Amino acid sequence: MEAVTYSIRLDDSNSEEYYKDAHNFTDEVIFHASLTITPIAEEFMDYLHTFRLEEVRKVEEYILELISFGVLWNSYSQTALSVKHAPFITMARMAEWRKKHQKAKPFIDFARGIFLTFFLLPAEKEKQNSELPALEQIDHVCKWFEATGEFREQALRFIRWRAFWGTKNSAELKNMFRTIDDFTQWFKKRSAEVFGKYTANVEAFLESSRKRYKWREDRISCTRSPVEYHLNMVGAELMNRAFKSEFENTNSKAVLLPGCIRFHNNNECKSKRVKEGLICEGCTPQCNVNRLREMGKRKGFDVYIIPHASDLSLWSPKPDRPACGVIASACVTTLVEGGWELKRYEVPAQCVLLDYSGCKKHWHCRGVSTGLNVRELKRILSN
């Protein structure tokens, strides 16, 4: 199968080598972070505890937040800071409306695509005076992040970091931001060496496809740079480690799959709609969803097909329903955002990357049935 952008299957065999690389490189990232950005994360954790701003989470989450800040600041701050006037609040709300109102989603997406191009992605960018951020710049960029609909979860976390940075003097801030930037540059170079073979087609895809996304709401999601793919690859591994104990302490499990993993398209698929998504009815033996459904019967987990941009709050624990451990699968570019959203809704989660992208709506003109590494899924369940 020719990769649209990324593929964690080498030579179209399986993705076992990728998961070994991802595990080992994440160990390397954590070690390198311990010498650089982890002390910043630990100081932030003390700040959160002292002022009781949140229940302090695992250090891996805060390391990921700092890596995300560094990579996304490098990727988007110049664009965001070039936007002086935009309907930030309206666009942020539209991103939430599309999750709550699936029937109106096509119309909302059409409007968002126009707004995105007109307001948030200027053709000309102003050159910034400094590569290191100022606090007022972070405020503005966070508004831009939230308005795009692609980085809402990151923005919510960066805002809290911004409050922490506001307690520092100029010399301390400069030292922190320089440390984050140095780590980001190391990550960009080293991740390309490790993961470049899995994202080899990204640049060619961007070159050939950028124009056709100009007026689309998925423009940012589908035109990510290679380093953003690598960020999410490490992010998925860090999240699995941070969320592991909570997931294992749940009594019920569910696997959430995107529609692109089905054998049939929307019109031919015989799945049944329920509140949480779609349930496979087993119409086609060779369908990947059906195979996982059969596996779920033996291993004791449920399988749901979740439409893109679904309301993940439906999976939050309720008084009459204890927490369900969720294993979610999605494209590399969207998986971490979804993982953080599930965390915000207190859903114990793990994730398995789609081996490659291929849905007709976002990536491929005809649509390609995607897949995931079943061995990785079994490893998560067996733990």
N, C-alpha and C positions, 0 to 999 in steps of 0.2 A: 504494500500500500504506500503510495507516494504521500509524504507528509505535506499537509497544508501549511502548517507553521512548524510546530514541534512534533516529535515522536519519541517516546521513551522506549520504543521497540527498535532495536538495532537489527538490521538485515531482516526485518519483518518476522522475527522469531518470537521473542517474548521480552518482557521488561525486567527480568531478574537482575541483569547487570546494572540497570539504572538504580534499583533500590539499594544495591550494595554501594554504588557511588554516592547516592543521596545520604545514606547513613554515615558513611565515612567522612564525607565532606562536612556534614553537620557537626560531627565531632570536631573537625578542624576549625570550623567557624566558632564553636563554643570555646575552644582553647584560645584562639586568637582574640576573641572577645574578652576573655578573662584577663588579658594583658592590657586591654584598651578600654572598651566601653562598658564592661560589666560593673566596674566600680561606679560609673555614672548611674547605671540601672539600680544598683543597690542603694545608692544615696536617694534616688527617687522613691524607692520602696520605703525607706525610712520616713521620707517626707509624707507619703500617703498614709503611713501608719500613725505618725505623730498628729496629723490633722484630721484623721479618721475620714479621709475622702473616699476610700473604698476598702473592701477586704483585700488585703495584699495577695496577689496571685503568684504563680511560679516565676522564677527569674527568667526562664526561657521566653516567656511572653514579653517581658520588658526588653530583652535583648532583641527580639523580633521587631518590636515597635521602633527601637532605635535604628536598626538596619533599614526598616521600611522608611523611616523619616529621611535617612541619608539618601537612599536610592530615589525616592519620589521627589525629594527636594531638588536633586540633581536633574531629574527628568522633566519636572513640570514647573518649577518655581518661576523661571523666566517667562513662561507663557502666562501663568496665573498673575504675576505682578504687572504684566502688560495690560491686563483687563482693569479698567478704571471704573466702569459703570456696567452693571449687569443685574438682572432679577435673580440674585442668588437665592433668596428665600423661596421664591416661587418654584425655581428649578429643583431645589432640594425637596420641596413638597411633592412635586410631580414624580420624582423618583420613588417616593413612598406610595403615592396613589396607584402607580402601575402594579404594585404588589397587592394592594388591597382590592383593586377593581380590575380583575382579569379581563372582563368583557370590554372595558374601555381601554385596555392596554395598547392596542394598535394605534388608536387615535392619540393617546398620550405620548407614545413613542415617536409618532410622526412630528408632533409639536416639539418634543425634546430635541429631536435631530436638528430642526431648524434653529431653535434657541441656542443649541450647543455651538453651531457654526457661527451664528451671528454675534453671540456675546462672549463665549468662553474660549474660543480658539482663534485669536486674531491672526491675520495673515502676516503682520509685521510685529516683531517682538522688540521691546525696549531692552537695551543692554544694561545689566545691573552693575552697580559700582563695586560690589563685593560678592564673592562666592559664598561667604558665610552669612547666615540669616540674621536679621534684626528682629526683635520681638514683634514690632508692628507689622513686619512683613509676614511673619508666621500667622498672625491673626487673619490677614488678607488671604493668604494661600489656603488656610483651613476652610474659609468660606467658599473658595473656589473648589476645593476638594469635595466638599459636601454637595455643592450645586451640580457637579458632574454626575452624581449618582453612582460613580464607580469607586469612590474612596470614602464613603460615608463613615464606615467603621474606623478607618484610619484617622479621619478628621476628629472623631469623638475622642480618640486616644491622644492625638497630638495636642488637642486643646488643654488636656490635663498636664501634659509635659510642658506646655507653654506657661501654665501657672507656676510650675516648679522653677522653670528657668527665670521667671520674673522675680524670684527671691535672690538671684545671684547678682553680683556686681559685674561690671563690664569685663574685667580681667578673667574672672571665673567663666563667664559666658564664652568669651573668645577661646579659652582653653578647651571647654567642653565641645564647642562646635568644630574646632580644629581636630579634636580627637575623633569625633563622629565622621567628619569628612575624610580623614586619613583612613579610617576603617572602611568607609564606603568605597574609596578608590582601590583598596586592597581586595575587597569583596568583588568588585566589578571585574578586576583582572583575573583573580583566582577562580571565580565561578565560571568564567568563560573557558578557562582551561579544563575544568572538570565537566561542565554541562554543555559546552559548545557543540559537541557531537549530537546532542539531542535537540538543539535549537538551530541547526545548520541552515534550515530553510527560512528562518524568520526574516532576515534581511531581504531576501529575494521576494518574499511575499509582500513586504512593505513597499518595495520598489514597484511591484506590478499592480498592487491593489489599493494603494492609498487613495487614489482619486475616487474610486467607487464608494468609499465610505464617507465622503465629504458631508452629506446631508443626513447621515444616519445617526440614530441615538447610540449605536454600539461603536461609534467611531473610535473612542479612546480604548475601549476594551479590546477591539480587534487590531489596533495598531500599536500594541505595546512593544517596547524595545527588548532585545535579548536579555539584558540585565534584569528586567522586570519578571521575565519568565524564571530566571535563576533565583530571584528573590522569593518567588512563590514556591519554587521547588524546595528550597531550604525552609521556607515558612511552613509548608505542610508537615515536614519532619519535626520541626520545633513544636508545632501545635500538638501533634500526636504525642510527643513526649510530655508536654505540659498538661494535657487533658487526660492522659492515660488512666490515672488512678480513679478519677471521677467516672469515666466510662466503664471501667471494670466493676465498679460498685453498683451498677444498675442491674436489675433482674430481667428486663426485657430489652431486646435489641431490634433495630430497624435499619435497613439499607436504603438510602435515598439515591435514585439514579436519574440522570437527565434523559429527556425524550430521545436524544440522538443515539442512544445505545440500543434502541429497538430495531428489530428486523424490518418492520413495516412503518410506513409514515402515519401521520395522524388519522387520515381517512380510513386506512385499512386496519389499523391496530384495534383490537377488540377489548382493550382494557376498560375497566369500570371506574367511573369517577366517584371518589369519596371526598370528604372534607380535606384530608391531608394531601391528596394528589390523585394518582391513578393506580389501580391494582391490576396486575397482569391476570388475564383469564386463561393463559396457556394455549393460545390459538395456533402458535407456530413453534415446533420443537427446536428449530435452529436459532430462535431469537435469544439473544444474550440475557434479556430480562427473564424470560421463561426458565432458562437454565439456572439463573440465580434464585428464582422463586422455588424451583425444585430443591436446590441446595438448602434454601432456608427452611423447608419442611423438615429436612434431616438435621440441620444444625440449630434450629430453634430461633430463627429471626424472620421478620416480615420484610417484604420488599415493596417499595413505592416508587412510582415514576413521578418526578417532581418537575413541572414546567419551569422554564427559565424565569428568574425573578419572582419566584413564589414567596408567599408570606411565611417565613420560617418561624414566626412567633407561634404558629399553630402547634409546634412541637415543644413549647415550654411546659414545664410541670404544672399540673392543676391540682386543686385540693382533692379531687376524686380520681386523679391519675398521677401515679408516681413518675419520676423522671425515667425516660426511655433513652437508652444509649443509642446514638445515631452514628452510622458510618455513611458519610456523604461522598459522592464522586462527582467531579466536574472538571472542566478544562483548567489548565494551569493558571490562566489569567484571572479566573474568578473564584478559585477554591479558597484562598486565604480570607478574602472578604466574607465569604459565606461562613467560614469557620469562626470568625470573630463575631458575626451576627448571631450564630447559634450560641456562642459563649455569652453574649449580652442577654439572651433569653434563657440562660441557665440550663441549656441543653448539653449534657455530656456527649462530646462528639469525637470522632476520629475521621480521617479522610484517606481516600485512595484516589490518586490521579487517574483521569482518563488517559489511556495510552497515547492518544492523539486526538486532535479536534476534527470535526467533520460535519457538524449539523448544517442543514440547508439554510436556516435562518441567518446564521452569522458567518459561516466559514466557506462552505462549498456550494457551488451553483446547483448541483444535483443532490447533494447530501450523501454522506458516507456513514454507514453504521459503525459506531465506535465500540470500544471495549475497555476493560480494565484487567488488572492482574489479579486473578482469582486466588493465587497463592498468597499474595499480600493481604487480601481480604481474610483469608483463613488464618494467617498469622495474627492479625489483629483480634479476631474472634477467639482464637485458642489461648491468648494471653489472659 
